[in-house]
Amino acid sequence: MSELPKGGSYLLGPTDPNNIFTPEDFAEEHKMIFRTALGFVKDRILTTIEDMEAKKEGLNKQLLLEAGELGLLGIDIPEEYGGFEMDKISTSVVAECMGWSGGFAMTHGAQTGIGSLPIVFFGTQEQKMKYLPGIAAGETVSAYALTEPGAGSDALAAKTWAVLSPDGKHYILNGTKQFITNAPIADLFMVFAKIDREKFTCFIVERDSEGLSTGPEEHKMGIKSSNTSSLILEDVKVPVENVLYEIGKGHVIAFNILNMGRYKTAANVVGNNKYALELSATYANDRRQFNKPIAEMGMIKEKLAEMNIRTYVVESMVYRTGGLLSNILHSLDLSGPNGGQVAAKGIEEYAMECSINKVLATEIQGFVMDEGVQIHGGYGFTSEYPIERLYRDCRIYRIFEGTNEVNRTVTLNTLVRRGLKGDILLQPAIEKVKALVANGVLIRKDEEQMIQAAKDILLFTLGVGIEKYEAGILKHQEIIGRLADIAMYTFAMESAWLRAQKAIAADGEAGARLKRIMATVYIYSNIEMLVKSAKEVLSTLTDGQELANDLDNLSKLHRYIPRNIIALRQEIASAVSEAGKYVV
């Protein structure tokens, strides 16, 4: 484990392009999974999406069974329990393909992620044998019941409670869970409750338990093809053997499961964006105004180019992180009864990267869908065109799996706390930037140096904050939100550039040109936003001459010569229009 990069360490030094995973590294097995999953979505989901949106009785259950027959529900479940236990790249591939499927991505995600991983990671041998085979086959539909009417982001404020029965054989659960994906069709629930109103604990609760019921379907803005309702527990008896993991350790399950949920959400976005871009590029090629396709108009070109660039960035981040997760799991001994817990702990190493993926991917998704509607014009505002549904569906992505605000705090909290504990060498990196500023900084001449500038901007600004507040900086959300943005965009820039460099080594400059210029545009068009965030933080931390000195030092870190990114976007847009879809 010590030989692998620490979570957050990308900020503290360079990364070798050869050490990251990219989509160009797919093995034949990954390509086969991709074809199977995307074929299922296009053949079975998109062709029945109207019936799914209308809540046709039994349809989602039938589709889950079909997905199970294709092996699309058991990627993360060990073979001995009916699954396939494949690497996290395979998990990412399936999640990406499900991103094309609208609300069914939520149905699938609850089944394969938050509704099953608690048992995979923390279940006993008996619990795994009893429940996982049915989940992998799609015969048992699972759901995850954490959120409550008064406890969303603050999950530990849950009011659902449990008490041991007089005979000691059951826990009696009472309470209400809110916004539970799959609840109307689920056979099994991962329910979080406080034993004696104190000990936050997870229970495996079966559908036919007396006193368990679900509320009416939620009338949602989007993802209408998924089933969502409340879960009502009225003196529900749960056998004591259905306590999951340890009493009072429910938070360990909840937070560890969310790491993978956040990561897989970003993978969903990759597919969702590609679908939106294909719809938009096709429409722009076909739609004529002023006697020519609107795809030939400059402002439409810019939209198509930016949609493609940002999708490339998300894809690069997602598979880079997938590689990190696969590598760390491969490095661990997962044999034995506690192997799942070991795996969850390994994944936790990259909690920061999982949160970064979730936030930046979903915010880029919002941009892509909005531009997709704009390209469609008035038609994009009608339900006749799929882009309208994609626009509605995407809004929830910034809310679930921890709001983007919560994930921004996770990003900086993780970085700062690990740095202050000495788990990563944060303070030496900050001191190095201080010395760099004191000695003077040359003009940044290329993408690699621009990425280093982004890292230096974060480390310098964070250093000022830690000097003033120490760990107390984490109490100032407006500050850590801006610092998180710098950290996230730096990860995105570097991921795009590293992928391009790896492609250049394999395919030459000409073969990797699109990747290289997309990385260039993204880096040069976002650096000033990072500077703006840093200035806002510094002006909050200091004033007077001290602020003037800090701003002067900051200016030394981002001296560069701009690139002609308009011309590069035009080149990218031409490639998108010619292909009629996402290109790399």
Secondary structure, 3 states (H helix, E strand, C coil): CCCCCCCCHHHCCCCCHHHCCCHHHCCHHHHHHHHHHHHHHHHHHCCCHHHHHCCCCCHHHHHHHHHHHCCCCCCCCCHHHCCCCCCHHHHHHHHHHHHHHCCHHHHHHHHHHHCCHHHHHHCCHHHHHHHHHHHHHCCCCEEEECCECCECCCHHHCCCEEEECCCCCEEEEEEEEEEEECHHHCCEEEEEEEECCCEEEEEEEECCCCCEEECCCCCCCCCCCCCEEEEEEEEEEEEHHHEECCCCCHHHHHHHHHHHHHHHHHHHHHHHHHHHHHHHHHHHHHCEECCEEHHHCHHHHHHHHHHHHHHHHHHHHHHHHHHHHHHHHHHCCCCCCCHHHHHHHHHHCCHHHHHHHHHHHHHHHHHHHHHHHHHHHHHHHCCCCHHHHHHHHHHHHHCCCCCHHHHHHHHHHHHHHHHHHCCCCHHHHHHHHHHHHHHCCCCECCHHHHHHHHHHHHHHHHHHHHHHHHHHHHHCHHHHHHHHHHHHHHHHHHHHHHHHHHHHHHHHHHHCHHHHHHHHHHHHHHHHHHHHHHHHHHHHHCCHHHHHHHHHHHHHCCCECCCCHHHHHHHHHHHHHHHCCCCC
